[in-house]
Amino acid sequence: MDMKVWMYLVYLAVSIGLTIWVARALSRNGQVFLEEVFADERLAAAVNSLLVVGFYLLNLGYVTVAMKHRDAVGSTSQAMEELSLKIGLVLLVLGGLHFFNVFALGRYRRSRLRQLATHPPIAPIGRLPVPPAPLGAHPAGPQPAAAYPVGPHPTAPYPTGPQPHVTQPGLTQPGADGPGAGSAAR
């Protein structure tokens, strides 16, 4: 047999063997990753099978297209050089396909996790009660109209300068007349 035919046979044996080995390793180890990506075991198994078939088709198609060598092969060293170039290209294609798949599935997983993160895990059922403000403190939020004094600064949100003392109903101030006003009034 011709040296070129031997080179083709070795090239096919090594390339097909590498393709089968890589496909099985990716299928076996990628199943866990796909289950995490898709969150459904049946869907992950179906996608894994489809990826393996696509991997075989693409890689074996490339192996057969790249097999042809136009020049004559005169020596064993020349055949080894050509064989190493062809097998190296097959390995680069295998690695490129693998990283493209991992990149695409990783992007899909991130987008799915982003969608899930925008929804709260439990719908809120109400609000927590707000504790009453301490005596003399200004409560946050809008004030009733009577709390703002009418005076020289009607447009200011908070009055400036001395203000008349405003009492709240039900509360007594120290020194005021009335029940519970202090011991001096008794």
C-alpha positions as CSV (number, residue, x, y, z in Angstrom):
1,M,0.0,0.0,0.0
2,D,1.0,3.6,-0.6
3,M,2.3,5.8,2.2
4,K,-0.6,8.2,1.7
5,V,-3.2,5.4,2.2
6,W,-1.5,4.4,5.5
7,M,-1.6,8.1,6.6
8,Y,-5.3,8.3,5.8
9,L,-6.0,5.1,7.7
10,V,-4.1,6.2,10.8
11,Y,-5.7,9.7,10.5
12,L,-9.2,8.2,10.4
13,A,-8.6,5.7,13.2
14,V,-7.2,8.4,15.5
15,S,-9.8,11.1,14.6
16,I,-12.8,8.8,15.0
17,G,-11.4,7.3,18.2
18,L,-10.8,10.8,19.7
19,T,-14.3,11.9,18.6
20,I,-16.0,8.9,20.2
21,W,-13.9,9.3,23.4
22,V,-14.6,13.0,23.7
23,A,-18.3,12.6,22.9
24,R,-18.8,10.0,25.6
25,A,-16.9,12.0,28.2
26,L,-18.8,15.2,27.4
27,S,-22.1,13.3,27.4
28,R,-21.4,11.5,30.8
29,N,-20.0,14.6,32.6
30,G,-22.3,17.2,30.9
31,Q,-25.5,15.5,32.0
32,V,-25.1,17.0,35.5
33,F,-24.4,20.5,34.0
34,L,-27.4,20.2,31.7
35,E,-29.7,19.2,34.6
36,E,-28.6,22.3,36.4
37,V,-29.1,24.5,33.3
38,F,-32.6,23.2,32.4
39,A,-33.9,22.2,35.9
40,D,-35.6,19.2,34.3
41,E,-34.0,15.8,34.0
42,R,-35.9,14.6,30.9
43,L,-35.2,17.8,29.0
44,A,-31.5,17.6,30.1
45,A,-31.3,14.0,28.8
46,A,-32.9,14.9,25.5
47,V,-30.7,18.0,25.0
48,N,-27.6,15.9,25.9
49,S,-28.5,13.3,23.2
50,L,-29.1,16.0,20.6
51,L,-25.8,17.6,21.5
52,V,-23.9,14.3,21.1
53,V,-25.5,13.7,17.7
54,G,-24.6,17.2,16.5
55,F,-21.1,16.8,17.9
56,Y,-20.6,13.5,15.9
57,L,-22.0,15.0,12.7
58,L,-19.9,18.2,12.9
59,N,-16.7,16.6,13.9
60,L,-16.9,13.5,11.6
61,G,-17.9,15.8,8.8
62,Y,-14.8,17.9,9.4
63,V,-12.6,14.8,9.7
64,T,-13.7,13.5,6.3
65,V,-13.4,17.0,4.6
66,A,-10.0,17.6,6.0
67,M,-8.7,14.1,5.1
68,K,-7.7,15.0,1.5
69,H,-4.0,15.8,0.9
70,R,-3.1,17.0,-2.5
71,D,0.7,16.5,-2.5
72,A,2.4,13.2,-2.7
73,V,3.8,11.7,0.5
74,G,7.3,10.5,-0.1
75,S,8.6,9.6,3.4
76,T,7.4,8.5,6.8
77,S,8.5,11.8,8.4
78,Q,6.5,13.8,5.9
79,A,3.4,11.5,6.6
80,M,3.9,12.1,10.3
81,E,4.0,15.8,9.9
82,E,0.9,15.9,7.8
83,L,-0.8,13.5,10.2
84,S,0.0,15.6,13.2
85,L,-1.3,18.7,11.5
86,K,-4.6,17.1,10.6
87,I,-5.1,15.5,14.0
88,G,-4.1,18.8,15.7
89,L,-6.8,20.6,13.6
90,V,-9.3,17.9,14.7
91,L,-8.5,18.5,18.3
92,L,-8.8,22.3,17.9
93,V,-12.3,21.8,16.3
94,L,-13.3,19.4,19.2
95,G,-12.1,22.0,21.7
96,G,-13.9,24.9,19.9
97,L,-17.2,23.0,19.7
98,H,-16.9,22.1,23.4
99,F,-16.2,25.7,24.5
100,F,-19.0,27.0,22.3
101,N,-21.5,24.6,23.8
102,V,-20.4,25.5,27.4
103,F,-20.6,29.2,26.6
104,A,-24.0,29.0,25.0
105,L,-25.4,26.8,27.8
106,G,-23.9,29.1,30.5
107,R,-25.5,32.1,29.0
108,Y,-28.9,30.3,28.9
109,R,-28.4,29.3,32.5
110,R,-27.6,32.9,33.6
111,S,-30.6,34.3,31.8
112,R,-32.9,31.7,33.3
113,L,-31.5,32.4,36.8
114,R,-32.0,36.2,36.2
115,Q,-35.6,35.6,35.3
116,L,-36.2,33.5,38.4
117,A,-34.5,36.1,40.6
118,T,-36.9,38.9,39.6
119,H,-39.9,37.1,41.1
120,P,-40.1,37.0,44.9
121,P,-40.1,33.5,46.3
122,I,-43.2,34.2,48.4
123,A,-45.8,36.8,47.7
124,P,-46.0,39.4,50.5
125,I,-49.2,39.1,52.6
126,G,-49.2,42.4,54.3
127,R,-47.1,45.1,56.0
128,L,-45.4,45.0,59.3
129,P,-47.0,47.4,61.9
130,V,-45.2,50.7,62.3
131,P,-44.3,51.4,65.9
132,P,-45.7,54.7,67.3
133,A,-43.3,57.7,67.1
134,P,-41.8,58.9,70.4
135,L,-43.4,61.9,72.0
136,G,-42.2,65.1,70.4
137,A,-40.6,63.5,67.4
138,H,-41.8,64.4,63.9
139,P,-43.3,61.4,62.2
140,A,-42.1,60.7,58.7
141,G,-44.4,61.1,55.7
142,P,-47.1,63.7,55.0
143,Q,-48.4,65.7,57.9
144,P,-52.0,66.7,58.4
145,A,-52.8,70.3,57.3
146,A,-53.4,71.4,61.0
147,A,-49.8,70.5,61.9
148,Y,-48.4,73.3,59.7
149,P,-48.8,76.7,61.2
150,V,-50.0,79.5,59.0
151,G,-47.6,82.3,59.1
152,P,-45.0,84.3,57.3
153,H,-43.6,81.2,55.4
154,P,-46.6,79.3,54.1
155,T,-44.7,77.6,51.3
156,A,-41.9,76.2,53.5
157,P,-42.3,72.4,54.2
158,Y,-41.2,72.9,57.8
159,P,-41.7,76.0,59.8
160,T,-38.8,78.0,61.0
161,G,-38.5,79.9,64.3
162,P,-40.4,79.5,67.5
163,Q,-43.7,77.6,67.1
164,P,-46.8,77.4,69.3
165,H,-47.0,74.3,71.4
166,V,-49.4,71.8,69.8
167,T,-50.7,69.0,72.0
168,Q,-52.0,65.7,70.7
169,P,-55.4,64.5,71.9
170,G,-55.2,62.0,74.8
171,L,-51.7,63.0,75.8
172,T,-50.9,65.4,78.7
173,Q,-48.0,67.7,79.0
174,P,-46.0,68.2,82.2
175,G,-47.3,71.2,84.0
176,A,-50.7,71.3,82.3
177,D,-53.9,71.6,84.3
178,G,-56.1,68.6,84.4
179,P,-56.1,65.1,85.6
180,G,-52.7,63.6,85.8
181,A,-51.0,67.0,85.5
182,G,-48.6,66.5,88.4
183,S,-48.4,66.5,92.1
184,A,-48.5,70.3,92.5
185,A,-52.1,70.5,91.1
186,R,-53.4,68.0,93.7
